[in-house]
Amino acid sequence: MNGFAGILRDPADPSAAGPAAVDAGGEDRLDFWIELPRGYFPLPLDDIDTTLAAAEANLLELAPEGRRPLVSAVVDTFAALLEQLQERNTAYCGLGWHTAEDGAVVPSSLVISLQQFPERRNPRLVLRDLVQIRAEAGEHGQVDLVDLKPGPALFFESVLTLPRPRIPGRAEEAADTTATEPNADVYQLQALVPSPDGTKLAAIDFTTPDIPHGPRFRAMMVLMADSVSFTAAAGAQDAGNTARSIGRILGGLAP
């Protein structure tokens, strides 16, 4: 796999997307800012039960009667997932659909979270420890350490094998035989950006089941990591440039 060091100098396209800065502050545990690319539909991380209940009611009215159990099952799955993300200090979770150069529509998820550490440390030592933890856990992938505007950042690129969720209807069919749902491979690219004092770590996770198209999002992830700020004013005037570059890299976005 290729590294990331040469990606940052992509020029901004003035005709592409405008600024999409996200202020995740307001809470002591989520005080950082980042540029978000367009093409993602945000999922609720606050008041999850109420929001999903309203969405489920609307979907049940629109869904054919035979598909209504599937709607409820999907909503329940989303609720469990979002509650877990909330517990892990997630600031943003979005689902995206992007149009690739060959016309394929690439689905993906984007999760941004913040972790805090009790002591000040050199950010490079924080990233070194994270690499060691992954190695000790037997995780394999492409690791790149890049110096960005916020400081050093770590990128970890891999293909993961995950259990495929059981879908109502298919579960009953499988029960009639000995068949089980096969595992699914997904492409994942994670960017880790520590604060200058090493007390905070912004984690950006991009995942797609479309493994062949996954690497084209490397540049988007580098630009997002480069836009991370742990102070409100830093980079505010340059916010639009990063967002325009991200928009240009993604190309046409499927609604």
C-alpha positions in Angstrom: 0.0 0.0 0.0 1.2 3.5 -0.7 2.0 6.0 2.0 0.4 9.4 2.6 3.3 11.8 2.7 2.8 13.2 -0.8 -0.9 13.8 -0.6 -1.2 17.2 1.3 -0.3 19.5 -1.6 -3.4 18.9 -3.6 -4.6 22.4 -4.7 -8.1 23.6 -3.7 -10.8 23.8 -6.4 -12.7 27.1 -6.0 -15.8 25.6 -7.6 -16.0 22.7 -5.1 -17.7 22.5 -1.8 -17.6 25.4 0.7 -16.5 25.3 4.3 -18.0 22.7 6.6 -16.3 23.3 9.8 -17.6 21.4 12.8 -17.4 22.8 16.3 -17.5 19.9 18.6 -17.0 22.1 21.7 -19.5 23.0 24.3 -18.7 19.9 26.4 -15.4 19.5 28.2 -14.8 16.1 26.6 -15.5 17.2 23.0 -13.6 20.5 22.6 -12.0 20.2 19.1 -12.8 21.3 15.6 -12.5 19.6 12.2 -13.6 20.1 8.6 -16.3 17.6 7.4 -16.6 16.6 3.8 -20.0 16.7 2.1 -21.9 13.6 1.1 -22.5 12.3 4.6 -25.8 12.0 6.5 -25.2 12.6 10.2 -26.7 10.1 12.7 -28.0 11.3 16.1 -25.6 11.1 19.1 -27.9 13.1 21.4 -31.4 12.1 22.4 -31.0 8.9 20.4 -34.2 7.1 21.5 -36.5 10.0 20.6 -34.8 10.7 17.3 -34.9 7.1 16.1 -38.4 6.6 17.4 -39.6 9.5 15.1 -37.6 8.1 12.2 -39.0 4.6 12.7 -42.6 5.9 12.8 -42.1 7.6 9.5 -40.4 4.6 7.9 -43.1 2.2 9.1 -45.7 4.3 7.3 -43.8 4.2 4.0 -42.5 0.6 4.1 -44.6 -2.3 2.6 -46.2 -4.4 5.3 -43.9 -7.3 4.7 -40.8 -5.1 5.2 -41.9 -3.5 8.5 -40.1 -6.0 10.7 -36.9 -5.2 8.9 -37.3 -1.5 9.6 -37.7 -2.1 13.3 -34.7 -4.5 13.4 -32.5 -1.9 11.6 -33.6 0.9 13.9 -32.8 -1.3 17.0 -29.4 -2.1 15.6 -28.7 1.6 15.0 -29.8 2.4 18.5 -27.4 -0.1 20.0 -24.6 1.1 17.7 -25.1 4.8 18.5 -25.3 4.3 22.2 -21.9 2.5 22.1 -20.4 5.3 20.0 -21.8 7.8 22.5 -20.1 6.0 25.4 -16.8 6.2 23.5 -16.8 10.0 23.2 -17.9 10.1 19.6 -18.5 13.7 18.3 -19.8 12.7 14.9 -21.1 9.7 13.0 -22.2 9.8 9.4 -23.2 7.6 6.5 -22.1 8.5 3.1 -22.7 7.7 -0.6 -20.0 8.9 -3.1 -19.8 8.6 -6.9 -16.4 7.1 -8.0 -14.7 8.0 -11.3 -16.0 4.8 -12.9 -19.6 5.6 -11.9 -19.8 3.2 -9.0 -21.6 4.5 -5.8 -19.4 3.9 -2.8 -21.1 3.6 0.6 -19.1 4.5 3.7 -19.2 5.5 7.3 -17.3 8.2 9.0 -16.8 8.3 12.8 -15.0 11.1 14.7 -14.2 10.8 18.4 -12.0 12.3 21.1 -10.1 10.5 23.8 -8.4 12.3 26.7 -5.3 11.3 28.7 -4.6 12.4 32.3 -1.0 13.6 31.8 0.9 15.8 29.3 3.1 13.9 27.0 5.0 14.3 23.8 2.4 13.6 21.0 4.9 11.4 19.2 5.2 9.2 22.3 1.4 8.9 22.4 1.4 7.7 18.8 4.3 5.4 19.4 2.4 3.7 22.2 -0.7 3.3 20.0 1.4 1.6 17.3 2.8 -0.8 20.0 -0.6 -1.6 21.3 -1.8 -2.5 17.7 1.3 -4.7 17.2 0.8 -6.5 20.5 -2.9 -7.1 19.6 -1.8 -8.7 16.3 -3.4 -6.1 14.1 -1.9 -5.8 10.6 -2.0 -2.9 8.2 -0.2 0.0 6.6 1.1 2.5 9.2 2.2 6.0 8.3 3.4 8.8 10.5 3.0 12.2 8.9 3.7 15.7 10.1 0.6 17.9 9.6 -0.4 21.4 10.5 -1.7 20.3 14.0 1.5 18.2 14.5 2.3 14.5 14.0 -0.5 12.3 12.9 -0.8 8.5 12.5 -2.6 6.8 9.7 -3.5 3.1 9.9 -4.9 1.4 6.8 -6.2 -2.2 6.8 -8.8 -4.6 5.6 -11.0 -6.0 8.4 -13.1 -9.2 8.5 -16.3 -8.5 10.4 -19.4 -10.7 11.2 -22.2 -10.0 8.8 -25.4 -8.9 10.7 -28.4 -11.3 10.5 -31.3 -9.8 8.6 -34.9 -10.8 9.5 -36.3 -13.1 6.9 -32.8 -14.4 6.0 -32.4 -15.6 9.6 -35.5 -17.8 9.2 -34.3 -19.1 5.9 -30.9 -20.0 7.5 -32.7 -21.7 10.4 -34.3 -24.1 7.9 -30.8 -25.2 6.7 -27.3 -25.3 8.2 -26.3 -22.1 6.4 -24.9 -19.2 8.3 -24.2 -15.6 7.3 -20.6 -15.4 6.0 -18.2 -12.8 7.4 -17.7 -9.6 5.4 -14.4 -7.8 4.6 -14.3 -4.0 4.9 -11.7 -1.4 4.1 -10.8 0.9 7.0 -8.6 3.9 7.2 -8.0 5.6 10.6 -6.3 8.9 11.3 -5.1 9.7 14.8 -4.2 13.3 15.7 -3.0 14.1 19.2 -3.1 17.5 20.7 0.3 19.4 21.1 0.4 18.6 24.8 -0.6 14.9 24.3 -3.7 15.1 26.6 -6.2 14.7 23.8 -6.5 12.4 20.7 -8.8 13.0 17.8 -9.6 9.8 16.0 -11.1 9.8 12.5 -12.4 6.4 11.2 -13.4 5.8 7.6 -14.9 2.5 6.6 -16.4 1.1 3.4 -17.4 -2.4 2.2 -16.2 -1.4 -1.3 -12.6 -2.4 -0.8 -11.3 -1.6 -4.3 -12.5 2.0 -4.0 -11.3 2.5 -0.4 -7.8 3.8 -1.2 -9.2 6.8 -3.1 -10.3 8.3 0.2 -6.7 8.6 1.5 -6.3 12.2 0.4 -9.7 13.1 2.0 -8.6 11.6 5.3 -5.2 13.4 5.3 -7.0 16.7 4.6 -9.5 16.1 7.4 -6.6 15.2 9.8 -4.8 18.4 8.7 -7.9 20.5 9.6 -8.1 19.3 13.2 -7.7 22.1 15.8 -7.8 21.9 19.5 -8.3 25.6 19.9 -11.4 27.5 18.6 -9.6 30.2 16.7 -6.8 28.2 15.0 -7.3 27.7 11.3 -10.7 29.4 11.2 -9.7 31.7 8.3 -8.3 28.8 6.3 -11.3 26.5 6.9 -12.8 26.9 3.4 -9.6 25.8 1.6 -9.6 22.4 3.3 -13.3 21.8 2.7 -12.9 22.7 -1.0 -10.0 20.3 -1.4 -12.0 17.5 0.3 -15.0 18.3 -2.0 -12.7 18.1 -5.1 -11.2 14.8 -4.0 -14.6 13.2 -3.5 -15.9 14.2 -6.9 -19.6 13.9 -7.6 -21.6 13.0 -4.6 -24.6 10.7 -4.9 -27.6 12.1 -3.0 
